[in-house]
Structure formats: structure tokens, C-alpha cells
Amino acid sequence: MKTSYIKNIFLIATVLVTASCKKYLEEIPNNALPTEAAITDLGTARAAIIGAYDRVQGYYASSYPTLGTITTDNVVFNGTLSEYLQLDQNAVPTDNVITVSAYQNIYRAINSANSVLFYVPNVTDPLLTVAEKNKILGEAYFIRALSYFDLARGWGGVQLQLKPTTDLSVLKGIKRSTLDQTYDQVLADLIQAEQLLPEDASTRNRAQKSAARALRARLHLYRKQWADAETYATQVISNTKYSLVKPYKSFFTAPFQTAESVLELAYSVNDRNTYWNLWYPSSAGGQYTLKPSDALVAKLNNPLIGGTRSTLIAGTGASVYGVLYNTTATGTDPSYLIRIAELYLIRAEARAQQNKLLDAAADLNLVRARADVGITTAATQPTLLQAIEDENGVEFAFEAHRWFDLVRTERAGAVLGVTNRNYWLFPIPYSDILSDPDVTQNPGY
């Protein structure tokens, strides 16, 4: 996305559009122009949407995928920082640095998207064509949908802030919505995004129609709307632009943006993804804070389970480490938001829930075959659903899926031993509770 030079050219606009989380905005910033003065033409409109993507990059570069991994049985704590240990032990205080960072950075992304949606429609620059204006607005709707979806599955129903925070009065009186209301907003934004976004082109690091359809398939899966999940997954799978790449490691080794990727966020040497640092040992310059669990290593090294997905790990014995994020010299690893493998497994689960067992097994077997694993022996609905859960756990071992999958299927207690359902949601940051009387804490914290 070449964010480095765009951000330099349009510094004032980007500073404003990517403004701080709503709890920390100043009423009259001393170092930025008002947003209405910053988004005024083609160049600043482009800069504004790049700024919104940059905010999504911010929370997907470390904090959010950490929440989806270290909390599960696939990854264990191997460092010295207490905030990671708290997540590993599923004993998360309200001031945990990782959850606070994720929550507040997601709201920053929302605020950036809101600014685009509020001000870009009024730009009258003749150089900004209708097609490009629609594309920018569609991307902003998608970013807001993704952000609220990520908040909802992590924290439950949240405050729905749909206008840019130009001053503190905008924030007053916004109570927390229910989970259903939050997901309803996600759906509304995705409908708008799909209408406005262009048909899929060559890029894979900007939202297009298939990205909106894919996220909608995921949303319907979370809401147990099986027929809709199947329908929207099928729309993406039917697009010949996307396919499972082989061997498995092809999608996460340069060059990136393979046919596997429906949407990934690109980084550069001037705008780095440093997430690799948490996975690599000190001998390779990393902190080695996140480590594959012994159970996961055994699965990945078992040719009947992991197959070629053993390439997700390197090292031996007690020094095994994850290599999904592997550009240690340049920090140009993408953040993998949506892969076509997920759409196959979404459709497999949706079909199994509808008792379309043969079709579900066929989708599951496509993912297994790509990894050189034999066909499933599961033949009943319960065994097939378990096989799909297991496949998700291996296929997306180091991506932000397993914790959220186990919570949505109500399996976090049985699999992870987290039997207190209050702890299936993360705490609202304590600082946000103190600063906003309209925010209520999740039960149990």
C-alpha cells in the first residue's frame, strides 16, 4: 500500500484521520487541522483511507492476533512480560497491556473510517471520480465492519460510534449495544461495502467485493446462520481468482499476495510488521515470547494430521518456534486477514450444521488434501463437526482464529478448561471505564 510515502505527503490529513482512541482525544487538538479541513480533495481522500488501513495494520500487527493465539492450547507463554503470561493463563486484569492496545487501536481504526464516511461524500474535487469515491467509501465501510466484528467477538456488544470524534460532545450518551446489535451494524456496513466496492482486481491488500462477502460468511457463521454462511462462502469460493496454493508454505513465504489470499495487509521496509519478533528465538534476534505448544508440535509433525503444515515450525526439541512470520530482516510479513482455506472450512461447518454431510466432508477434504493429509473418516454430524474444529486448529495455528472459534462454539470450557463463561470475553480497559460513564464492564471483571 506504500503507506510510508503517502503518509509523508499527506501528514496533516493522516495525523487527523488516524486520531487517538475516543477516550483520549483532546477537544481542540493543538497539532492538527480539523478533519473537515483535512479531507478536501482527491489526494487527501486517498490519504484518509490509507490512514484507516494503517490503523487496521496497527492492531493486526501484534495485539489482536496475540489474543487469538496465546489464550489457546496451540501457543504457550515463553517470555518474561506479565501481560503475556496473564493471557496464557486466561487470568486477564482490566489493565492488561495487550487487551488495552487491541481495544483502543480498533476504535482508532473505527474513528478513521468514520472520518472517511463523513467527509469524503462532500468532496467536490473533479479529479475524484464517482467510481473512486465509491471505492474509498466502500473500503471505509468494510474497515468499520471488520473493526466492529473484531470488537464484538472479543468484548461482546460495544459502543457503536458512527460519527468521527471531532469533539467530546459526540461521545456523550453512547451506551453499550448488545452483541446482536453490534453484529447488526457489522452486517449493515458489509451490505454497503459490497455495493460500493469494485469487482475483484489484481490487488489483495485492499478490500474488494469478495472481501466483503468473505467477512459476511464469517459473520453468519458466528451468528449460527448456516444457510447464509454457506451462500456467501460459496460466492467467494466460486471466484476463480482464489484457490488453495500448494505447497502449504507458499502462502506465507515471499512473494506474498498469492491466490490463497482474499485479503492481507501489506507492510514494507519503511512500515514494518514486527510480529515475527515475538515468535523467533533470541539466536535469531527475537524475544521468543510466543511458542508452539508441545501438543501442537506433535500434531504438525504427524503426517496424518499436519502433513505439509509442519513447515509452520522450525527448530528441534525445546527450541521449536513458529515461522509463519518469517521476514525477520525486513519485517514485510503481511497480516493474513482472510484466506480461501477459511471459506472452505466455513462452508464445511455450515453444511455439516445443515446435515449436508457429504458436501461438508468434500470441503474439509480439499483443505486436507492441500496439506497432503488423507480424507476424513468422520461420517456423522458430531464427528464431522469435531474434525472441522480440529482442522481449523491446525490450518490456522498461528492466526487469530482458535480462541474465537472455541468461544463461538461454546467449546472453550471443554478444550481449554476456561469453564467460567465470564472469561470468554476480554475486559473493557479500566481507563475507559473511568473516563466514560456510559461504558459498563463485562461481568466477572
C-alpha angles and dihedrals in degrees: 000000000000090000094164099069094034091054090049093051095046100032098145094050094046094047089056099040092049092047123159124281114286093257092061105040117122115229092233110020114216097208106042141062118243111271093243087060094045101053103055110122146016095286097049092043089055091046091050095056091045087053090054091052088048090058091052088049087053097060096036094050092075125325102060099044088046089059090054096049118030090050091064141067093261098068133038135195114262104164144071106254114105095214090068093044090054091055092045090054093043088236101123121174121209092254097051105147096221097050092043091051093048095046096047095042091052089055089050088056090049091050091051091050091047091054091053093048093047102045109025095069088062096052109114100184106140088217089065102082123205090247093054093043090053090048092052092047091047090053091050091051089049093049091050091048092050092046095051090044090054091048092048097051091046104039106013122232111004141183109289105221107184101167129063115262099245090154138359095261089073089067099054120111099008105140125191113275123220120261091255092050091050092050089047088058090049090053093048091052093047091052089053091045094052091050094050103035120092124248112272116288131175098290121092100180097069125063117261133169094283092054090056091047092047093051089047090054089052091047092052090049091054089049092049091241093145101177093050091046090053093047097052094041088053091052090058096041090051091058105098090211089079129062141147108270122218135248095038095236091060093088095056101039122079132301091057132195094069125171086270093070122087090172132357131163114238126219132187139203087268094045104036136194103218097180090111087072092072092053106042124081122247090256087067095042098264136121095233091213095142115053132178110251120243089246092055093046089054091051094047092048092048106093090208091059111019101026109169090352086088083090087078088079138049136184129049140260114346091353100067113136139178120258103184086111101047113149091101094159098050107020092223098135111134124234103244106222103164129008127185089240088067091055091054091050092044089054092044092054093043091050093047090052088054091049093249087137101162092050091046092051090049092057092046091050092053090060091045093048092054087059092045092249120141125251119284121264092206111119107162128067096251094046093045093050089050091050090052091049090050092048092051089052093057100034093053098028096145100026127093098269119085101068092047092044092053091048095048091049090045090238099119091098097050096041104033102024092240094138097161102087091202087075093056085085125057120239122262105246112269091228090059092050090053096047100044122048090195093065118090124194124244113257116272097032 
